[in-house]
Amino acid sequence: MQAPPVKDGPRMNEDIRVPKVLLIDQEGEKQGVMPTVAALEAAEEAGLDLVEIVPNADPPVVKIMDYGKFRFQEQKKKNEARKRQKVVELKEIKLRPNIDKHDYDVKARSMHRFFEEGDKVKVTLRFRGRELAHPELGYKLLQQVKVDFDPVAKVEFEPKMEGRQMTMILAPR
């Protein structure tokens, strides 16, 4: 024995199997509590569907409306919400402990652009050879980055040593 297929969306017309409902007509006027059969007849007279809007209420709230149009409007709302969503990306900027002033400025400009676009920035400081003997230089540089970007970004992950590199993540304010 197979279970009947489950419909998505609100119950409508004959699927509403409660004795009494609170009816709202097509103009949005509250008609009051009435038997479900009477509400169904009113919807048929109007040539529209009886759609359950608040199923958990006591009694459930139903409205006389064009169900196809209702579904179309809901779909449009979902699409609009999806369009307005911004996906936050994680951009990476790679530095070296003894970076030149001008090179640092170029990287800083890129970071400013990333923050304006609403993206997070992962600052990776790469140590090579004997630079690894002086992690305090790298820590000092990352502190400088933190100070320079304090007005536009907040530190999400403090500087941390991971093998031969030190990383820090900044997020836009």
MODELLER restraints for C-alpha pairs under 7 A, 6 or more apart:
rsr = mdl.restraints
at = mdl.atoms
rsr.add(forms.Gaussian(group=physical.xy_distance, feature=features.Distance(at['CA:10:A'], at['CA:51:A']), mean=6.70, stdev=0.5))
rsr.add(forms.Gaussian(group=physical.xy_distance, feature=features.Distance(at['CA:10:A'], at['CA:52:A']), mean=5.78, stdev=0.5))
rsr.add(forms.Gaussian(group=physical.xy_distance, feature=features.Distance(at['CA:10:A'], at['CA:53:A']), mean=6.82, stdev=0.5))
rsr.add(forms.Gaussian(group=physical.xy_distance, feature=features.Distance(at['CA:11:A'], at['CA:51:A']), mean=6.18, stdev=0.5))
rsr.add(forms.Gaussian(group=physical.xy_distance, feature=features.Distance(at['CA:11:A'], at['CA:52:A']), mean=5.48, stdev=0.5))
rsr.add(forms.Gaussian(group=physical.xy_distance, feature=features.Distance(at['CA:12:A'], at['CA:49:A']), mean=6.89, stdev=0.5))
rsr.add(forms.Gaussian(group=physical.xy_distance, feature=features.Distance(at['CA:12:A'], at['CA:50:A']), mean=5.45, stdev=0.5))
rsr.add(forms.Gaussian(group=physical.xy_distance, feature=features.Distance(at['CA:12:A'], at['CA:51:A']), mean=4.40, stdev=0.5))
rsr.add(forms.Gaussian(group=physical.xy_distance, feature=features.Distance(at['CA:12:A'], at['CA:52:A']), mean=5.91, stdev=0.5))
rsr.add(forms.Gaussian(group=physical.xy_distance, feature=features.Distance(at['CA:13:A'], at['CA:40:A']), mean=6.48, stdev=0.5))
rsr.add(forms.Gaussian(group=physical.xy_distance, feature=features.Distance(at['CA:13:A'], at['CA:49:A']), mean=6.17, stdev=0.5))
rsr.add(forms.Gaussian(group=physical.xy_distance, feature=features.Distance(at['CA:13:A'], at['CA:50:A']), mean=4.96, stdev=0.5))
rsr.add(forms.Gaussian(group=physical.xy_distance, feature=features.Distance(at['CA:13:A'], at['CA:51:A']), mean=6.54, stdev=0.5))
rsr.add(forms.Gaussian(group=physical.xy_distance, feature=features.Distance(at['CA:18:A'], at['CA:36:A']), mean=6.75, stdev=0.5))
rsr.add(forms.Gaussian(group=physical.xy_distance, feature=features.Distance(at['CA:19:A'], at['CA:35:A']), mean=5.78, stdev=0.5))
rsr.add(forms.Gaussian(group=physical.xy_distance, feature=features.Distance(at['CA:19:A'], at['CA:36:A']), mean=5.72, stdev=0.5))
rsr.add(forms.Gaussian(group=physical.xy_distance, feature=features.Distance(at['CA:20:A'], at['CA:33:A']), mean=6.60, stdev=0.5))
rsr.add(forms.Gaussian(group=physical.xy_distance, feature=features.Distance(at['CA:20:A'], at['CA:34:A']), mean=5.49, stdev=0.5))
rsr.add(forms.Gaussian(group=physical.xy_distance, feature=features.Distance(at['CA:20:A'], at['CA:35:A']), mean=4.36, stdev=0.5))
rsr.add(forms.Gaussian(group=physical.xy_distance, feature=features.Distance(at['CA:20:A'], at['CA:36:A']), mean=5.19, stdev=0.5))
rsr.add(forms.Gaussian(group=physical.xy_distance, feature=features.Distance(at['CA:20:A'], at['CA:59:A']), mean=6.25, stdev=0.5))
rsr.add(forms.Gaussian(group=physical.xy_distance, feature=features.Distance(at['CA:21:A'], at['CA:33:A']), mean=5.48, stdev=0.5))
rsr.add(forms.Gaussian(group=physical.xy_distance, feature=features.Distance(at['CA:21:A'], at['CA:34:A']), mean=5.68, stdev=0.5))
rsr.add(forms.Gaussian(group=physical.xy_distance, feature=features.Distance(at['CA:21:A'], at['CA:35:A']), mean=6.24, stdev=0.5))
rsr.add(forms.Gaussian(group=physical.xy_distance, feature=features.Distance(at['CA:21:A'], at['CA:36:A']), mean=5.75, stdev=0.5))
rsr.add(forms.Gaussian(group=physical.xy_distance, feature=features.Distance(at['CA:21:A'], at['CA:59:A']), mean=5.14, stdev=0.5))
rsr.add(forms.Gaussian(group=physical.xy_distance, feature=features.Distance(at['CA:21:A'], at['CA:60:A']), mean=5.26, stdev=0.5))
rsr.add(forms.Gaussian(group=physical.xy_distance, feature=features.Distance(at['CA:21:A'], at['CA:61:A']), mean=5.94, stdev=0.5))
rsr.add(forms.Gaussian(group=physical.xy_distance, feature=features.Distance(at['CA:21:A'], at['CA:62:A']), mean=6.56, stdev=0.5))
rsr.add(forms.Gaussian(group=physical.xy_distance, feature=features.Distance(at['CA:22:A'], at['CA:32:A']), mean=5.31, stdev=0.5))
rsr.add(forms.Gaussian(group=physical.xy_distance, feature=features.Distance(at['CA:22:A'], at['CA:33:A']), mean=4.26, stdev=0.5))
rsr.add(forms.Gaussian(group=physical.xy_distance, feature=features.Distance(at['CA:22:A'], at['CA:34:A']), mean=6.43, stdev=0.5))
rsr.add(forms.Gaussian(group=physical.xy_distance, feature=features.Distance(at['CA:22:A'], at['CA:59:A']), mean=6.09, stdev=0.5))
rsr.add(forms.Gaussian(group=physical.xy_distance, feature=features.Distance(at['CA:22:A'], at['CA:60:A']), mean=6.13, stdev=0.5))
rsr.add(forms.Gaussian(group=physical.xy_distance, feature=features.Distance(at['CA:22:A'], at['CA:61:A']), mean=4.75, stdev=0.5))
rsr.add(forms.Gaussian(group=physical.xy_distance, feature=features.Distance(at['CA:22:A'], at['CA:62:A']), mean=6.08, stdev=0.5))
rsr.add(forms.Gaussian(group=physical.xy_distance, feature=features.Distance(at['CA:23:A'], at['CA:30:A']), mean=6.19, stdev=0.5))
rsr.add(forms.Gaussian(group=physical.xy_distance, feature=features.Distance(at['CA:23:A'], at['CA:31:A']), mean=5.35, stdev=0.5))
rsr.add(forms.Gaussian(group=physical.xy_distance, feature=features.Distance(at['CA:23:A'], at['CA:32:A']), mean=5.69, stdev=0.5))
rsr.add(forms.Gaussian(group=physical.xy_distance, feature=features.Distance(at['CA:23:A'], at['CA:33:A']), mean=6.32, stdev=0.5))
rsr.add(forms.Gaussian(group=physical.xy_distance, feature=features.Distance(at['CA:23:A'], at['CA:39:A']), mean=6.68, stdev=0.5))
rsr.add(forms.Gaussian(group=physical.xy_distance, feature=features.Distance(at['CA:23:A'], at['CA:61:A']), mean=6.16, stdev=0.5))
rsr.add(forms.Gaussian(group=physical.xy_distance, feature=features.Distance(at['CA:23:A'], at['CA:62:A']), mean=5.16, stdev=0.5))
rsr.add(forms.Gaussian(group=physical.xy_distance, feature=features.Distance(at['CA:23:A'], at['CA:63:A']), mean=5.81, stdev=0.5))
rsr.add(forms.Gaussian(group=physical.xy_distance, feature=features.Distance(at['CA:24:A'], at['CA:30:A']), mean=4.49, stdev=0.5))
rsr.add(forms.Gaussian(group=physical.xy_distance, feature=features.Distance(at['CA:24:A'], at['CA:31:A']), mean=5.61, stdev=0.5))
rsr.add(forms.Gaussian(group=physical.xy_distance, feature=features.Distance(at['CA:24:A'], at['CA:62:A']), mean=6.24, stdev=0.5))
rsr.add(forms.Gaussian(group=physical.xy_distance, feature=features.Distance(at['CA:24:A'], at['CA:63:A']), mean=4.67, stdev=0.5))
rsr.add(forms.Gaussian(group=physical.xy_distance, feature=features.Distance(at['CA:24:A'], at['CA:64:A']), mean=6.51, stdev=0.5))
rsr.add(forms.Gaussian(group=physical.xy_distance, feature=features.Distance(at['CA:25:A'], at['CA:31:A']), mean=6.77, stdev=0.5))
rsr.add(forms.Gaussian(group=physical.xy_distance, feature=features.Distance(at['CA:25:A'], at['CA:63:A']), mean=5.78, stdev=0.5))
rsr.add(forms.Gaussian(group=physical.xy_distance, feature=features.Distance(at['CA:25:A'], at['CA:64:A']), mean=5.08, stdev=0.5))
rsr.add(forms.Gaussian(group=physical.xy_distance, feature=features.Distance(at['CA:26:A'], at['CA:63:A']), mean=6.92, stdev=0.5))
rsr.add(forms.Gaussian(group=physical.xy_distance, feature=features.Distance(at['CA:26:A'], at['CA:64:A']), mean=5.06, stdev=0.5))
rsr.add(forms.Gaussian(group=physical.xy_distance, feature=features.Distance(at['CA:26:A'], at['CA:65:A']), mean=5.64, stdev=0.5))
rsr.add(forms.Gaussian(group=physical.xy_distance, feature=features.Distance(at['CA:40:A'], at['CA:50:A']), mean=6.31, stdev=0.5))
rsr.add(forms.Gaussian(group=physical.xy_distance, feature=features.Distance(at['CA:43:A'], at['CA:49:A']), mean=5.73, stdev=0.5))
rsr.add(forms.Gaussian(group=physical.xy_distance, feature=features.Distance(at['CA:43:A'], at['CA:50:A']), mean=5.76, stdev=0.5))
rsr.add(forms.Gaussian(group=physical.xy_distance, feature=features.Distance(at['CA:43:A'], at['CA:64:A']), mean=5.63, stdev=0.5))
rsr.add(forms.Gaussian(group=physical.xy_distance, feature=features.Distance(at['CA:48:A'], at['CA:64:A']), mean=6.29, stdev=0.5))
rsr.add(forms.Gaussian(group=physical.xy_distance, feature=features.Distance(at['CA:48:A'], at['CA:65:A']), mean=5.50, stdev=0.5))
rsr.add(forms.Gaussian(group=physical.xy_distance, feature=features.Distance(at['CA:48:A'], at['CA:66:A']), mean=5.27, stdev=0.5))
rsr.add(forms.Gaussian(group=physical.xy_distance, feature=features.Distance(at['CA:49:A'], at['CA:64:A']), mean=5.66, stdev=0.5))
rsr.add(forms.Gaussian(group=physical.xy_distance, feature=features.Distance(at['CA:49:A'], at['CA:65:A']), mean=5.40, stdev=0.5))
rsr.add(forms.Gaussian(group=physical.xy_distance, feature=features.Distance(at['CA:49:A'], at['CA:66:A']), mean=5.66, stdev=0.5))
rsr.add(forms.Gaussian(group=physical.xy_distance, feature=features.Distance(at['CA:49:A'], at['CA:67:A']), mean=6.05, stdev=0.5))
rsr.add(forms.Gaussian(group=physical.xy_distance, feature=features.Distance(at['CA:50:A'], at['CA:62:A']), mean=6.43, stdev=0.5))
rsr.add(forms.Gaussian(group=physical.xy_distance, feature=features.Distance(at['CA:50:A'], at['CA:63:A']), mean=5.69, stdev=0.5))
rsr.add(forms.Gaussian(group=physical.xy_distance, feature=features.Distance(at['CA:50:A'], at['CA:64:A']), mean=4.71, stdev=0.5))
rsr.add(forms.Gaussian(group=physical.xy_distance, feature=features.Distance(at['CA:50:A'], at['CA:65:A']), mean=6.46, stdev=0.5))
rsr.add(forms.Gaussian(group=physical.xy_distance, feature=features.Distance(at['CA:51:A'], at['CA:62:A']), mean=5.42, stdev=0.5))
rsr.add(forms.Gaussian(group=physical.xy_distance, feature=features.Distance(at['CA:51:A'], at['CA:63:A']), mean=5.35, stdev=0.5))
rsr.add(forms.Gaussian(group=physical.xy_distance, feature=features.Distance(at['CA:51:A'], at['CA:64:A']), mean=6.35, stdev=0.5))
rsr.add(forms.Gaussian(group=physical.xy_distance, feature=features.Distance(at['CA:51:A'], at['CA:65:A']), mean=6.91, stdev=0.5))
rsr.add(forms.Gaussian(group=physical.xy_distance, feature=features.Distance(at['CA:52:A'], at['CA:61:A']), mean=6.04, stdev=0.5))
rsr.add(forms.Gaussian(group=physical.xy_distance, feature=features.Distance(at['CA:52:A'], at['CA:62:A']), mean=4.26, stdev=0.5))
rsr.add(forms.Gaussian(group=physical.xy_distance, feature=features.Distance(at['CA:52:A'], at['CA:63:A']), mean=6.45, stdev=0.5))
rsr.add(forms.Gaussian(group=physical.xy_distance, feature=features.Distance(at['CA:53:A'], at['CA:61:A']), mean=5.64, stdev=0.5))
rsr.add(forms.Gaussian(group=physical.xy_distance, feature=features.Distance(at['CA:53:A'], at['CA:62:A']), mean=5.37, stdev=0.5))
rsr.add(forms.Gaussian(group=physical.xy_distance, feature=features.Distance(at['CA:53:A'], at['CA:63:A']), mean=6.69, stdev=0.5))
rsr.add(forms.Gaussian(group=physical.xy_distance, feature=features.Distance(at['CA:54:A'], at['CA:60:A']), mean=5.68, stdev=0.5))
rsr.add(forms.Gaussian(group=physical.xy_distance, feature=features.Distance(at['CA:54:A'], at['CA:61:A']), mean=4.97, stdev=0.5))
rsr.add(forms.Gaussian(group=physical.xy_distance, feature=features.Distance(at['CA:55:A'], at['CA:61:A']), mean=6.51, stdev=0.5))
rsr.add(forms.Gaussian(group=physical.xy_distance, feature=features.Distance(at['CA:88:A'], at['CA:118:A']), mean=6.57, stdev=0.5))
rsr.add(forms.Gaussian(group=physical.xy_distance, feature=features.Distance(at['CA:88:A'], at['CA:119:A']), mean=5.18, stdev=0.5))
rsr.add(forms.Gaussian(group=physical.xy_distance, feature=features.Distance(at['CA:88:A'], at['CA:120:A']), mean=6.87, stdev=0.5))
rsr.add(forms.Gaussian(group=physical.xy_distance, feature=features.Distance(at['CA:89:A'], at['CA:119:A']), mean=5.09, stdev=0.5))
rsr.add(forms.Gaussian(group=physical.xy_distance, feature=features.Distance(at['CA:89:A'], at['CA:120:A']), mean=6.14, stdev=0.5))
rsr.add(forms.Gaussian(group=physical.xy_distance, feature=features.Distance(at['CA:90:A'], at['CA:119:A']), mean=6.03, stdev=0.5))
rsr.add(forms.Gaussian(group=physical.xy_distance, feature=features.Distance(at['CA:90:A'], at['CA:120:A']), mean=4.78, stdev=0.5))
rsr.add(forms.Gaussian(group=physical.xy_distance, feature=features.Distance(at['CA:90:A'], at['CA:121:A']), mean=5.56, stdev=0.5))
rsr.add(forms.Gaussian(group=physical.xy_distance, feature=features.Distance(at['CA:90:A'], at['CA:122:A']), mean=6.65, stdev=0.5))
rsr.add(forms.Gaussian(group=physical.xy_distance, feature=features.Distance(at['CA:91:A'], at['CA:119:A']), mean=6.84, stdev=0.5))
rsr.add(forms.Gaussian(group=physical.xy_distance, feature=features.Distance(at['CA:91:A'], at['CA:120:A']), mean=6.10, stdev=0.5))
rsr.add(forms.Gaussian(group=physical.xy_distance, feature=features.Distance(at['CA:91:A'], at['CA:121:A']), mean=4.75, stdev=0.5))
rsr.add(forms.Gaussian(group=physical.xy_distance, feature=features.Distance(at['CA:91:A'], at['CA:122:A']), mean=6.03, stdev=0.5))
rsr.add(forms.Gaussian(group=physical.xy_distance, feature=features.Distance(at['CA:92:A'], at['CA:121:A']), mean=5.57, stdev=0.5))
rsr.add(forms.Gaussian(group=physical.xy_distance, feature=features.Distance(at['CA:92:A'], at['CA:122:A']), mean=4.63, stdev=0.5))
rsr.add(forms.Gaussian(group=physical.xy_distance, feature=features.Distance(at['CA:92:A'], at['CA:123:A']), mean=5.92, stdev=0.5))
rsr.add(forms.Gaussian(group=physical.xy_distance, feature=features.Distance(at['CA:93:A'], at['CA:122:A']), mean=6.20, stdev=0.5))
rsr.add(forms.Gaussian(group=physical.xy_distance, feature=features.Distance(at['CA:93:A'], at['CA:123:A']), mean=4.96, stdev=0.5))
rsr.add(forms.Gaussian(group=physical.xy_distance, feature=features.Distance(at['CA:93:A'], at['CA:124:A']), mean=6.12, stdev=0.5))
rsr.add(forms.Gaussian(group=physical.xy_distance, feature=features.Distance(at['CA:94:A'], at['CA:123:A']), mean=6.03, stdev=0.5))
rsr.add(forms.Gaussian(group=physical.xy_distance, feature=features.Distance(at['CA:94:A'], at['CA:124:A']), mean=4.77, stdev=0.5))
rsr.add(forms.Gaussian(group=physical.xy_distance, feature=features.Distance(at['CA:94:A'], at['CA:125:A']), mean=5.89, stdev=0.5))
rsr.add(forms.Gaussian(group=physical.xy_distance, feature=features.Distance(at['CA:95:A'], at['CA:124:A']), mean=6.06, stdev=0.5))
rsr.add(forms.Gaussian(group=physical.xy_distance, feature=features.Distance(at['CA:95:A'], at['CA:125:A']), mean=4.75, stdev=0.5))
rsr.add(forms.Gaussian(group=physical.xy_distance, feature=features.Distance(at['CA:95:A'], at['CA:126:A']), mean=6.34, stdev=0.5))
rsr.add(forms.Gaussian(group=physical.xy_distance, feature=features.Distance(at['CA:96:A'], at['CA:125:A']), mean=5.36, stdev=0.5))
rsr.add(forms.Gaussian(group=physical.xy_distance, feature=features.Distance(at['CA:96:A'], at['CA:126:A']), mean=5.35, stdev=0.5))
rsr.add(forms.Gaussian(group=physical.xy_distance, feature=features.Distance(at['CA:96:A'], at['CA:127:A']), mean=6.59, stdev=0.5))
rsr.add(forms.Gaussian(group=physical.xy_distance, feature=features.Distance(at['CA:97:A'], at['CA:125:A']), mean=6.64, stdev=0.5))
rsr.add(forms.Gaussian(group=physical.xy_distance, feature=features.Distance(at['CA:97:A'], at['CA:127:A']), mean=6.83, stdev=0.5))
rsr.add(forms.Gaussian(group=physical.xy_distance, feature=features.Distance(at['CA:97:A'], at['CA:137:A']), mean=6.11, stdev=0.5))
rsr.add(forms.Gaussian(group=physical.xy_distance, feature=features.Distance(at['CA:97:A'], at['CA:138:A']), mean=4.94, stdev=0.5))
rsr.add(forms.Gaussian(group=physical.xy_distance, feature=features.Distance(at['CA:97:A'], at['CA:141:A']), mean=6.82, stdev=0.5))
rsr.add(forms.Gaussian(group=physical.xy_distance, feature=features.Distance(at['CA:111:A'], at['CA:121:A']), mean=6.95, stdev=0.5))
rsr.add(forms.Gaussian(group=physical.xy_distance, feature=features.Distance(at['CA:115:A'], at['CA:172:A']), mean=5.29, stdev=0.5))
rsr.add(forms.Gaussian(group=physical.xy_distance, feature=features.Distance(at['CA:118:A'], at['CA:172:A']), mean=6.13, stdev=0.5))
rsr.add(forms.Gaussian(group=physical.xy_distance, feature=features.Distance(at['CA:119:A'], at['CA:171:A']), mean=7.00, stdev=0.5))
rsr.add(forms.Gaussian(group=physical.xy_distance, feature=features.Distance(at['CA:119:A'], at['CA:172:A']), mean=6.86, stdev=0.5))
rsr.add(forms.Gaussian(group=physical.xy_distance, feature=features.Distance(at['CA:120:A'], at['CA:170:A']), mean=5.81, stdev=0.5))
rsr.add(forms.Gaussian(group=physical.xy_distance, feature=features.Distance(at['CA:120:A'], at['CA:171:A']), mean=4.51, stdev=0.5))
rsr.add(forms.Gaussian(group=physical.xy_distance, feature=features.Distance(at['CA:120:A'], at['CA:172:A']), mean=6.40, stdev=0.5))
rsr.add(forms.Gaussian(group=physical.xy_distance, feature=features.Distance(at['CA:121:A'], at['CA:169:A']), mean=5.72, stdev=0.5))
rsr.add(forms.Gaussian(group=physical.xy_distance, feature=features.Distance(at['CA:121:A'], at['CA:170:A']), mean=5.24, stdev=0.5))
rsr.add(forms.Gaussian(group=physical.xy_distance, feature=features.Distance(at['CA:121:A'], at['CA:171:A']), mean=6.45, stdev=0.5))
rsr.add(forms.Gaussian(group=physical.xy_distance, feature=features.Distance(at['CA:122:A'], at['CA:167:A']), mean=6.84, stdev=0.5))
rsr.add(forms.Gaussian(group=physical.xy_distance, feature=features.Distance(at['CA:122:A'], at['CA:168:A']), mean=5.78, stdev=0.5))
rsr.add(forms.Gaussian(group=physical.xy_distance, feature=features.Distance(at['CA:122:A'], at['CA:169:A']), mean=4.36, stdev=0.5))
rsr.add(forms.Gaussian(group=physical.xy_distance, feature=features.Distance(at['CA:122:A'], at['CA:170:A']), mean=6.36, stdev=0.5))
rsr.add(forms.Gaussian(group=physical.xy_distance, feature=features.Distance(at['CA:123:A'], at['CA:167:A']), mean=5.62, stdev=0.5))
rsr.add(forms.Gaussian(group=physical.xy_distance, feature=features.Distance(at['CA:123:A'], at['CA:168:A']), mean=5.25, stdev=0.5))
rsr.add(forms.Gaussian(group=physical.xy_distance, feature=features.Distance(at['CA:123:A'], at['CA:169:A']), mean=6.12, stdev=0.5))
rsr.add(forms.Gaussian(group=physical.xy_distance, feature=features.Distance(at['CA:124:A'], at['CA:165:A']), mean=6.63, stdev=0.5))
rsr.add(forms.Gaussian(group=physical.xy_distance, feature=features.Distance(at['CA:124:A'], at['CA:166:A']), mean=5.87, stdev=0.5))
rsr.add(forms.Gaussian(group=physical.xy_distance, feature=features.Distance(at['CA:124:A'], at['CA:167:A']), mean=4.61, stdev=0.5))
rsr.add(forms.Gaussian(group=physical.xy_distance, feature=features.Distance(at['CA:124:A'], at['CA:168:A']), mean=6.75, stdev=0.5))
rsr.add(forms.Gaussian(group=physical.xy_distance, feature=features.Distance(at['CA:125:A'], at['CA:138:A']), mean=6.79, stdev=0.5))
rsr.add(forms.Gaussian(group=physical.xy_distance, feature=features.Distance(at['CA:125:A'], at['CA:165:A']), mean=5.43, stdev=0.5))
rsr.add(forms.Gaussian(group=physical.xy_distance, feature=features.Distance(at['CA:125:A'], at['CA:166:A']), mean=5.02, stdev=0.5))
rsr.add(forms.Gaussian(group=physical.xy_distance, feature=features.Distance(at['CA:125:A'], at['CA:167:A']), mean=6.19, stdev=0.5))
rsr.add(forms.Gaussian(group=physical.xy_distance, feature=features.Distance(at['CA:126:A'], at['CA:164:A']), mean=6.36, stdev=0.5))
rsr.add(forms.Gaussian(group=physical.xy_distance, feature=features.Distance(at['CA:126:A'], at['CA:165:A']), mean=4.55, stdev=0.5))
rsr.add(forms.Gaussian(group=physical.xy_distance, feature=features.Distance(at['CA:126:A'], at['CA:166:A']), mean=6.66, stdev=0.5))
rsr.add(forms.Gaussian(group=physical.xy_distance, feature=features.Distance(at['CA:127:A'], at['CA:164:A']), mean=5.46, stdev=0.5))
rsr.add(forms.Gaussian(group=physical.xy_distance, feature=features.Distance(at['CA:127:A'], at['CA:165:A']), mean=5.72, stdev=0.5))
rsr.add(forms.Gaussian(group=physical.xy_distance, feature=features.Distance(at['CA:142:A'], at['CA:159:A']), mean=6.95, stdev=0.5))
rsr.add(forms.Gaussian(group=physical.xy_distance, feature=features.Distance(at['CA:152:A'], at['CA:172:A']), mean=6.01, stdev=0.5))
rsr.add(forms.Gaussian(group=physical.xy_distance, feature=features.Distance(at['CA:152:A'], at['CA:173:A']), mean=5.67, stdev=0.5))
rsr.add(forms.Gaussian(group=physical.xy_distance, feature=features.Distance(at['CA:153:A'], at['CA:170:A']), mean=6.08, stdev=0.5))
rsr.add(forms.Gaussian(group=physical.xy_distance, feature=features.Distance(at['CA:153:A'], at['CA:171:A']), mean=5.41, stdev=0.5))
rsr.add(forms.Gaussian(group=physical.xy_distance, feature=features.Distance(at['CA:153:A'], at['CA:172:A']), mean=4.27, stdev=0.5))
rsr.add(forms.Gaussian(group=physical.xy_distance, feature=features.Distance(at['CA:153:A'], at['CA:173:A']), mean=4.91, stdev=0.5))
rsr.add(forms.Gaussian(group=physical.xy_distance, feature=features.Distance(at['CA:154:A'], at['CA:170:A']), mean=5.59, stdev=0.5))
rsr.add(forms.Gaussian(group=physical.xy_distance, feature=features.Distance(at['CA:154:A'], at['CA:171:A']), mean=5.45, stdev=0.5))
rsr.add(forms.Gaussian(group=physical.xy_distance, feature=features.Distance(at['CA:154:A'], at['CA:172:A']), mean=6.26, stdev=0.5))
rsr.add(forms.Gaussian(group=physical.xy_distance, feature=features.Distance(at['CA:154:A'], at['CA:173:A']), mean=6.02, stdev=0.5))
rsr.add(forms.Gaussian(group=physical.xy_distance, feature=features.Distance(at['CA:155:A'], at['CA:169:A']), mean=6.12, stdev=0.5))
rsr.add(forms.Gaussian(group=physical.xy_distance, feature=features.Distance(at['CA:155:A'], at['CA:170:A']), mean=4.50, stdev=0.5))
rsr.add(forms.Gaussian(group=physical.xy_distance, feature=features.Distance(at['CA:155:A'], at['CA:171:A']), mean=6.35, stdev=0.5))
rsr.add(forms.Gaussian(group=physical.xy_distance, feature=features.Distance(at['CA:156:A'], at['CA:169:A']), mean=5.40, stdev=0.5))
rsr.add(forms.Gaussian(group=physical.xy_distance, feature=features.Distance(at['CA:156:A'], at['CA:170:A']), mean=5.29, stdev=0.5))
rsr.add(forms.Gaussian(group=physical.xy_distance, feature=features.Distance(at['CA:156:A'], at['CA:171:A']), mean=6.15, stdev=0.5))
rsr.add(forms.Gaussian(group=physical.xy_distance, feature=features.Distance(at['CA:157:A'], at['CA:168:A']), mean=5.44, stdev=0.5))
rsr.add(forms.Gaussian(group=physical.xy_distance, feature=features.Distance(at['CA:157:A'], at['CA:169:A']), mean=4.99, stdev=0.5))
rsr.add(forms.Gaussian(group=physical.xy_distance, feature=features.Distance(at['CA:158:A'], at['CA:168:A']), mean=5.40, stdev=0.5))
rsr.add(forms.Gaussian(group=physical.xy_distance, feature=features.Distance(at['CA:159:A'], at['CA:166:A']), mean=6.32, stdev=0.5))
rsr.add(forms.Gaussian(group=physical.xy_distance, feature=features.Distance(at['CA:159:A'], at['CA:167:A']), mean=5.34, stdev=0.5))
rsr.add(forms.Gaussian(group=physical.xy_distance, feature=features.Distance(at['CA:159:A'], at['CA:168:A']), mean=4.46, stdev=0.5))
rsr.add(forms.Gaussian(group=physical.xy_distance, feature=features.Distance(at['CA:160:A'], at['CA:166:A']), mean=5.33, stdev=0.5))
rsr.add(forms.Gaussian(group=physical.xy_distance, feature=features.Distance(at['CA:160:A'], at['CA:167:A']), mean=5.47, stdev=0.5))
rsr.add(forms.Gaussian(group=physical.xy_distance, feature=features.Distance(at['CA:160:A'], at['CA:168:A']), mean=6.62, stdev=0.5))
rsr.add(forms.Gaussian(group=physical.xy_distance, feature=features.Distance(at['CA:161:A'], at['CA:167:A']), mean=6.60, stdev=0.5))
